[in-house]
Amino acid sequence: MNTSALIMMITTMTVVISITAYFFYKVLTIPPRPEPDSFSENDEEPR
């Protein structure tokens, strides 16, 4: 493998791993959305 191919491979792997790590970090650190309470939503419905 020549030098330019090795540099291209290392650069590509670094970019892909960096983007993957960034989005994985974003997924782990987002605050959870509050889930609606299904019982309180159904209180006003007539039976």
ZIWO-V168369 format. One line per field, one symbol per residue. phi: phi as a letter, one per 20 degrees, with the letter a starting at -180 (. if undefined). psi: psi as a letter, one per 40 degrees, with the letter a starting at -180 (. if undefined). burial: I if it has 9 or more other ideal C-beta (glycine too) atoms within 8 Angstrom, else O. A space follows every 10 residues. Layout:
# ZIWO-V168369
phi=???
psi=???
burial=???
This chain:
# ZIWO-V168369
phi=.effffffff ffffffffff ffffffffdf ffffefefff fefeefe
psi=hidddddddd dddddddddd ddddddddei iiihiihddd dedehi.
burial=OOOOOIOOIO OOOOOOOOOO OOOOOOOOOO OOOOOOOOOO OOOOOOO
